[in-house]
Amino acid sequence: MPRALPAAVLISAGLLLAGPRAGAADITTEQLHEHSALARALNARVHPPAPPSGVRLPPPGSPNGPPSPSGPPAPPAPAGPSWLTMLTPRAASGSVTQVLGDELSFAEVAVQSTHGLRGVPPFVTVTPALSVLAVNEPDLAEFPPPGPDLPSRLWGVSAGFTAIMPLSEQWIVQAGLSPGFYSDFENTSGDAFRMPGRLLGIYNRSPQTQFTVGVVYLDREDLSWLPALGMIHRPSSRTTLEFILPRPRVVRQLFGRDEKTGGFGYVAGELGGGSWAIERQDRPGVPTEDVVTISDLRLLAGVELRREGRVGFLAETGWAFSRDVEYESGLGDAEFGDAWLLRFGLRK
């Protein structure tokens, strides 16, 4: 018998198998399944009669409406198309970083947001990001010819894709790829396209301790990759040790009820800089198109206010040292003195 059999025939069959009963208008789906094996096998259901034209029934469970169906209530229908949910960021952040030195200073503005759908593993997210580095060009007279010349603006546009796949209760694999375009928008050659990525294995030894093993691919001219051997350890409910490159941290919760809400203080190390395709000044013996890498190491101290579901903020200050500017051509490489760093940011 086909599964698409009309409900009226199934109800009649159920009544015949069950013996004399009340009219069909009084029978319920549960009663039909109880007294008819055929209806139960085909999952036949009894629907209430349609209301007359123009009449609206109260919603199920309301004082004057039909009773709610048995079992847990159905989830509410989405407010709009699923792509609208995709466009709503799960997290977002923006920051302004100022590096002030005697010979080279710059300010960086960076914004990013993370989007994705949480569901059956893997958990996949996409993180579009935009950054711009405003550079105070060094005085060429202070350096041996040809000297370091830099564009006034260096841009970075990228989209990071991350997938997290639990393998067991202890092991999680995280893979990420962040194709991006890094340039002054004057040199738009293939040198501007870069593909940083990472592949990590995370071992949950206990609720307090996790270990990581893997590799972080930076796709920089001066440093291609870093090992991702590290550990996250929580010796107490308010202290977290994050010994993971390229940004190790020691975090202490100053106030608040949990790790998602409250005030935090921390000290951190950081690898700064990056590589950009640029167009250089027109000078004899110096290539017009080149790739520049700005690099430094940073020691920071900061505070952060986290507010779950709301916008929080952070403030950092610190010391930038081992500062270099290097070119793919090798012409104009220079070293710079230490600098002071100040950063403000918003996170949600």
C-alpha positions in Angstrom: 0.0 0.0 0.0 1.6 3.3 -0.9 2.7 5.6 1.9 0.9 8.6 0.3 -2.5 6.9 1.0 -5.1 9.6 1.9 -5.6 10.1 5.6 -9.3 9.4 5.3 -8.7 5.8 4.1 -6.2 5.2 6.9 -8.6 6.5 9.5 -11.3 4.2 8.1 -8.9 1.3 8.2 -8.1 2.1 11.8 -11.7 2.3 12.8 -12.4 -1.1 11.2 -9.5 -2.7 13.0 -10.4 -1.1 16.3 -14.1 -1.9 16.3 -17.0 0.5 16.9 -15.9 3.9 18.2 -16.9 7.5 18.2 -17.0 9.5 15.0 -13.8 10.3 13.0 -14.0 13.9 14.2 -13.3 12.8 17.8 -10.3 10.5 17.2 -6.8 11.6 17.9 -3.5 10.6 16.2 -2.4 8.8 19.4 -5.7 6.8 19.6 -5.4 5.9 15.9 -1.9 4.6 16.4 -2.9 2.7 19.6 -5.7 0.8 17.9 -4.4 0.4 14.3 -1.0 -1.3 13.6 -1.4 -0.2 9.9 -1.8 3.5 10.8 1.1 3.2 13.2 3.4 1.6 10.6 2.6 4.3 8.0 2.8 7.1 10.6 -0.7 8.3 9.7 -1.8 11.5 11.4 -5.2 13.1 12.2 -5.4 16.8 11.4 -8.0 19.1 12.8 -10.6 20.3 10.3 -9.6 23.5 8.5 -11.3 26.7 9.9 -13.9 28.4 7.8 -12.6 31.0 5.4 -11.5 34.2 7.1 -11.3 32.6 10.6 -7.9 32.5 12.4 -7.4 29.9 15.1 -5.5 30.8 18.3 -2.0 29.4 18.5 -1.6 26.0 20.1 -1.1 26.1 23.9 -3.0 29.5 24.2 -6.0 29.6 26.6 -8.6 29.4 23.7 -6.4 27.4 21.3 -5.9 23.7 20.7 -3.6 21.8 23.1 0.2 21.9 22.4 1.5 18.7 20.8 3.3 16.2 23.1 7.0 16.4 23.4 9.4 19.4 23.4 8.2 22.5 21.5 9.5 22.9 18.0 12.2 25.5 17.6 11.0 28.9 16.4 11.2 29.5 12.6 14.1 31.6 11.5 13.4 35.2 11.1 14.8 35.3 7.6 16.9 33.4 5.0 19.9 31.5 6.3 22.3 33.7 4.5 21.2 36.6 6.8 22.4 34.4 9.7 25.7 34.0 7.9 26.1 37.7 7.5 25.7 38.3 11.2 29.2 38.2 12.8 29.8 35.8 15.7 32.8 37.9 16.7 34.3 41.2 15.6 37.2 43.4 16.6 39.0 46.5 15.6 42.2 48.1 16.8 44.5 51.1 16.4 48.3 50.5 17.0 50.8 53.4 17.2 54.5 52.6 17.0 56.6 55.7 17.8 60.4 55.7 17.1 63.0 58.3 16.3 63.7 57.0 12.8 60.6 55.1 11.8 57.0 55.5 13.1 53.7 54.2 11.8 50.1 53.7 12.8 48.0 50.6 11.9 44.3 50.3 11.8 42.9 46.8 11.6 39.3 45.4 11.6 37.9 41.9 11.2 34.8 39.9 11.8 34.2 36.1 12.1 31.2 34.4 10.5 30.0 30.8 10.3 27.5 28.2 11.3 27.9 26.0 14.3 26.7 22.5 13.6 27.9 19.0 13.1 31.8 19.0 13.1 33.7 20.4 11.4 33.0 23.9 12.7 33.9 26.2 9.8 34.2 30.0 10.0 35.3 32.7 7.6 37.0 35.8 8.9 37.3 38.8 6.5 39.9 41.3 7.6 41.2 44.7 6.5 44.3 46.6 7.7 46.1 49.7 6.7 49.6 50.8 7.8 50.2 54.6 7.7 54.0 55.0 7.5 56.1 58.1 8.3 58.8 57.6 5.6 62.3 57.6 7.0 64.7 60.4 6.0 66.9 58.9 3.3 69.7 61.3 4.3 70.1 59.4 7.5 71.1 56.2 5.8 73.7 55.0 3.3 72.5 55.1 -0.3 70.1 54.0 -1.6 68.3 54.1 1.8 64.9 52.7 2.8 62.0 54.3 1.0 58.5 53.3 2.0 55.0 54.1 0.6 52.8 56.2 2.9 50.1 53.5 2.9 50.4 49.7 3.0 47.2 47.7 2.7 46.2 44.2 3.7 42.9 42.6 2.6 42.3 38.9 3.5 39.7 36.2 4.2 40.6 33.6 6.7 39.0 30.1 6.6 39.2 27.9 9.7 37.9 24.4 10.3 37.8 22.6 13.6 37.3 18.8 13.7 37.1 16.9 17.0 38.7 13.5 16.5 38.0 12.2 20.1 37.4 13.5 23.5 41.0 14.5 23.8 42.1 15.4 20.3 41.0 18.3 18.1 42.4 19.3 14.7 42.3 22.9 13.6 43.2 23.9 10.0 43.2 27.4 8.7 44.1 29.3 5.5 44.0 33.1 5.0 44.5 34.1 1.4 45.1 37.8 1.1 46.4 40.8 -0.9 49.2 42.9 0.7 50.3 45.9 -1.3 50.4 49.7 -1.7 47.9 49.2 -4.5 50.6 50.6 -6.9 52.4 47.2 -7.3 49.6 44.7 -8.0 51.8 41.9 -9.2 51.6 38.3 -8.0 54.0 39.3 -5.2 51.1 41.0 -3.4 49.2 37.7 -3.1 50.1 35.7 0.1 48.6 32.5 1.7 49.3 32.3 5.4 47.9 29.2 7.1 48.2 26.9 10.1 47.6 23.2 11.0 47.3 22.4 14.7 46.6 19.4 16.8 45.2 20.2 20.2 45.4 17.6 23.0 43.1 18.2 25.9 45.0 16.5 28.7 42.6 17.9 31.4 40.2 20.7 31.8 43.1 22.8 33.0 45.8 21.8 30.5 45.9 21.6 26.7 48.9 21.0 24.5 49.3 22.0 20.8 51.5 20.6 18.1 51.7 21.8 14.5 53.0 24.5 12.3 52.0 28.2 11.5 52.9 29.2 8.0 53.4 33.0 7.9 54.3 33.5 4.2 56.6 36.4 5.0 59.9 37.1 3.2 61.9 37.1 6.4 60.2 34.3 8.2 58.2 31.6 6.4 56.9 29.5 9.3 57.0 28.9 13.0 56.5 25.7 15.0 53.3 25.6 17.0 54.6 23.6 19.9 53.0 25.0 23.0 50.7 24.7 26.0 47.7 26.4 27.6 47.6 25.8 31.4 45.3 27.2 34.0 46.9 26.8 37.4 43.9 28.5 39.0 40.5 29.7 37.9 41.9 33.2 37.4 45.3 32.6 35.8 46.0 31.3 32.3 49.4 30.6 30.8 49.3 30.7 27.0 52.7 29.5 25.8 51.9 29.4 22.0 53.7 31.2 19.2 53.5 33.8 17.7 51.8 35.5 20.7 52.5 33.9 24.1 50.6 35.5 27.0 50.2 35.2 30.8 46.6 36.3 31.7 45.3 37.1 35.1 41.6 37.8 35.8 41.2 40.9 38.0 37.5 40.8 38.5 34.4 39.1 37.1 32.5 35.9 37.4 33.9 33.8 34.5 36.3 33.9 31.6 33.8 35.6 29.3 32.9 38.5 31.6 35.2 40.6 33.7 38.5 42.5 33.7 41.8 40.9 32.8 45.4 42.0 32.9 48.2 40.3 30.9 51.7 40.5 29.6 52.5 39.2 26.1 55.1 38.8 23.4 54.3 39.5 19.8 55.9 39.2 16.3 55.0 42.4 14.4 55.2 43.5 10.8 54.6 41.7 7.5 55.5 41.7 3.8 54.0 44.0 1.1 54.5 44.4 -2.7 55.4 48.1 -3.3 56.3 50.5 -6.0 59.6 52.3 -5.0 60.8 55.8 -5.9 62.3 56.1 -9.4 66.0 56.1 -8.6 69.0 54.8 -10.6 69.9 51.2 -9.8 66.8 50.7 -7.6 64.0 48.5 -9.0 60.7 50.2 -9.3 58.7 47.1 -8.2 59.9 45.4 -5.0 58.7 43.6 -1.9 59.3 45.2 1.5 59.2 43.4 4.9 58.8 45.4 8.1 59.5 43.4 11.2 59.9 43.9 15.0 59.6 42.0 18.2 57.2 43.3 21.0 56.9 43.0 24.7 53.5 44.2 25.8 51.4 44.7 28.9 47.6 45.2 28.6 44.2 45.2 30.2 41.0 43.9 28.7 37.3 44.2 29.6 35.2 41.3 28.4 31.4 41.6 28.3 29.6 38.5 27.0 27.3 39.5 24.2 28.4 43.1 24.4 31.3 45.2 23.2 34.5 45.1 25.3 37.7 47.0 25.0 41.5 46.5 25.5 44.4 48.8 25.9 48.1 47.8 25.5 51.4 49.5 25.8 54.9 48.1 25.4 58.3 48.1 23.8 59.2 47.3 20.1 62.7 46.2 19.4 64.8 44.4 16.8 63.2 46.6 14.2 64.2 46.0 10.5 63.1 47.0 7.0 64.3 44.6 4.3 63.7 44.5 0.6 63.5 41.5 -1.7 66.1 43.2 -3.9 68.4 43.8 -0.9 68.7 47.5 -1.8 67.9 49.9 1.0 67.8 47.4 4.0 68.0 49.2 7.3 67.8 48.7 11.0 66.0 51.0 13.4 66.2 51.8 17.1 63.7 50.8 19.7 60.2 52.3 19.8 57.2 52.7 22.1 53.9 51.0 21.2 50.4 52.0 22.2 47.2 50.1 21.1 43.5 50.5 21.7 40.9 48.0 20.5 37.2 47.0 20.7 36.0 43.4 20.7 32.7 41.6 20.7 
